[in-house]
Amino acid sequence: MTQFENKNKRAVVAMSGGVDSSVAAALLARDGYEVIGVTMRLFNAPNEQVARLNKSCCSIEDVEDARSVCRKIGAKHYFLNFEEEFQKHVIDYFVAEYERGRTPHPCLACNDRLKFEFLIKRSELMDADVVATGHYARIRQTNGKYELLAGVDPLKDQSYVLYTLGQEQLAKLALPIGDYSKVEIREVARELGLAIADKPDSQDICFIPDGDYNRFIEPRLKRKAPGDIVDAEGNVIGAHDGVHGFTIGQRKRIPIFNSTPRPMYVTDIDADSGTVTVGPSENLMKTKLYASGVNWVAGSAPTNAVSVEARIRYNGKNTPATVSGLSNGAEIEFERPVRAITPGQAVVFYQDEVVLGGGLIETSLPEDGEPLNSQARDLDSSALPPVITV
């Protein structure tokens, strides 16, 4: 929070009712901010008890927990309806991606469009100086630029889902808990006398509290793409009723007859033909990918190829890689093969603890002598122009 040194400013805090956002609000109040807690109603949970039992969020209990914390710290609390925006930008996107044979990351969409776009706009109507969230990440101002940094707790770091932030947003944003570990945050909550100090963390996707993705997705599909399941040589070894039920790297619940002693994994999904390709684990190992919608936190892309540590999933490890800018995306080449490059997920670029940016994975790219996979074939030739001169 080094960019906000002055006291007696107004802070709008996105509060889910959990310990992280509650402590974020309490820390700002302790530092002299006039805090306004905002809990966003994102969807109408049909069974609040199910949501609580599955450690989801957005239940009536969560709203009351947020209100209770605001009362404790002397802050105002508002419950704002964001159901329409959440349906359009998160749920519809989530279903459409599975329909295309991709694996979405709904937290990315929620952060990008709701917390850091619509909420910032709402905060301006409240004359707020800053918007804060309970993400485990940090912001630092260096030489007139804002930098996004990983949280100090590697087990809780959430910088991966914040790569879409830009300079204008970072200038208005505070991340009060990024300098703490989860254990320390619970200790702070106890010191501040917050009743939610030992509240369990939310788990799973908030709008699917029972964790049954297929049961949620299937009635919302506009079309199904049934088809064959084939091995790496193209031999049909099974059938399925929709590509929405698969993700790259999946091993369980694949309806095939496996005549080999080795486990089989989903290695490719072609939504147009409905073909799902499976193979042994080594077929998942790739060194190159193409990403679209690349955002550079500094506000401009490097003019040359840049060496980074790249991460391709939320809880994944960073791997040394080179990012080469393209006119409408980037090509990322890893120093060593990474497992299960998954279209729809994010690839995020780091240098030490600093987030340089990231983009959405469109496809893995073929190794030398390897044929194109379905996603690479589907890309228009203009999507893979020559790499910018290095």
Secondary structure, DSSP 4 states (H G I P E B T S, - for coil): -TT---SS-EEEEE--SSHHHHHHHHHHHHTT-EEEEEEEE----S-HHHHHHTT-SSSHHHHHHHHHHHHHHT-EEEEEE-HHHHIIIIIHHHHHHHHTT----HHHHIIIIIIIIIHHHHHHHTT-SEEE---SEEEEEETTEEEEEE-S-TTT--GGGGTT--HHHHTTEE-TTTTS-HHHHHHHHHHTT-TTTTPPPP-S-TT-TT--HHHHHGGG-S----EEEE-TT--EEEEES-GGG--TT--SS--B---SSS--EEEEEETTTTEEEEE-GGGGEEEEEEEEEEEETTSS--SS-EEEEEE-STTPPPEEEEEEEETTEEEEEEEEEEE---TTSEEEEEETTEEEEEEEEEEE-PPTTPPP-HHHHHS-GGGSPPPPP-
